[in-house]
């Protein structure tokens, strides 16, 4: 049947195919300036290339670090590994306590016209003996303005604790001192320290405060030695001082073995580990029953004036 009417085509098939678009609608290129030629596929953005190089360098360093850690873990986890930490300790550069101390401006911040004050709150029922020993050691190094006060939360403080810093017979103007050391007997669960009263949160715990104060001597240790010192400090406080009788016995045996290899707990110089451990032994009453090497080490500590002065507080 013939069509009702005939419609003439608008375009020929060839013209229509030639002008068909490849996308729904075009958009201007936002990644280059107007009128600039499109970059070729071979060109690479310099910033992207720098980022890729940096990523490759970081991945390379992470791989090297992972390899080193894996090697150390295998040595430590293997019981018969030829890994003697005492050899590393002896090669560490110890600076004796009689040399110049740390830069107090670098450690505590520089504040013109004001004395750097270390303020410690402590409970008189649990006096932090290690902090008193370190205070005496610091007095041998720096000019320290010492003071003891009693907070209103404490009803009474023994006379010997009120005079734990002794008497400062030679009073000097405040600006002539290098460091202020103030101890406040206060009803607190654990010792607290601040050296920048306005800007810092308190450092809590006898071990943490002892580590910080001992760092003012400027001694530098390698990673292994620092880890051993921290380990002995924690062991002395949490197992020797606060642990059970079984834990104390195990710690004393470990101390006896360590002191059979060196004069002090870590290496051949006095560290904060010796101070904290000695004080813990005195407070627990375990000094008289300690093994032979520990007894010898305790006498070495007591031959130093800061330790002997603290022993008077225990009587």
C-alpha positions, 0 to 999 in steps of 0.5 A, a space after each residue: 500500500 503506498 504511503 499517505 505522504 512523502 517527507 524529504 530527508 533533511 540530511 543525506 546519510 553521509 553528511 549526518 555520519 560525518 557531523 555526529 559528536 563523540 560526546 553529549 556536549 563539550 566542556 572547556 579544559 580547566 587544567 590549562 590556561 585559555 588558548 594554551 595548547 593541550 599538553 601531549 601525553 608524554 609531558 609530566 607535571 614537575 610537581 607530580 614527578 617530585 611527589 612520586 620521587 618523594 614517595 619512592 624515597 619514603 618507601 625505601 627508608 621504611 623498607 630499610 627500617 623494617 629490615 633493621 627491626 626484623 633483624 633485631 627482633 630475631 636476635 632478641 627473640 632467639 635464646 642463643 643469639 650472640 647479642 650482648 647488650 653490655 658491649 653496647 652499653 660500654 661503648 656508650 658515651 657516659 658523661 660523669 656527673 662532675 662535668 658541666 651540666 645541660 643548658 638549662 635555657 635549652 631544657 626549661 626554656 629561656 625566660 629573661 628576668 625570671 628564675 626557672 622554678 621546679 615545683 613539686 607536690 608530694 605526699 608526706 606519707 609517701 615521701 619521694 626519696 629519689 627526688 631528694 637524692 637527685 636534688 642533692 646531686 643537682 645542688 653539686 652542679 647548679 646554684 639552686 634556691 631550695 624551699 619547702 612548704 606545707 599545703 593546707 590539705 596536710 595537717 602535720 608534716 614530720 620535722 625531718 621532712 620540713 628540713 629535708 633540703 637542709 639550711 641555706 646559710 648563705 642567702 643570695 639575691 634571687 637572680 644569682 641562682 640558676 634554678 629554683 627547687 620548691 617542694 610542697 607537702 600536699 595531699 596528692 595520690 602521686 608526686 606532681 611536678 611543674 617547671 612552667 606553672 602557667 603553660 604546662 600540665 603537671 608531670 606525674 609519678 616519681 619515676 617520670 619526675 626523676 627521669 626529667 630531673 636527672 636529664 638536667 645533668 646533660 648525660 646522653 645515652 644510646 637507645 639500648 642504654 636508655 631503654 635499660 635505664 627506663 626498665 630498671 626505673 619501672 621495675 624498682 617502682 612497680 615491682 620492688 617497691 609496690 610488688 609482692 614478696 615474690 616479685 621483690 625476690 625476682 627483682 633482687 636476683 636480677 639486680 644481683 646478676 646485673 651488678 655482677 657484671 658492672 659497678 652500677 645497674 646500667 654501665 659503669 656510671 651512676 644513673 637515675 636507675 640506681 637512685 630510684 632502685 636504692 630508694 625503693 630498697 630503703 623504703 621496702 626494708 629489703 636492704 638487709 636481706 639483699 644478695 651480696 652484689 646488691 649489698 656492695 652496690 648499696 654501700 657504693 651509693 651510700 658513700 656518696 653524700 646525697 644518698 647518706 643525707 637522705 638516709 638520715 630522713 629514714 631514722 
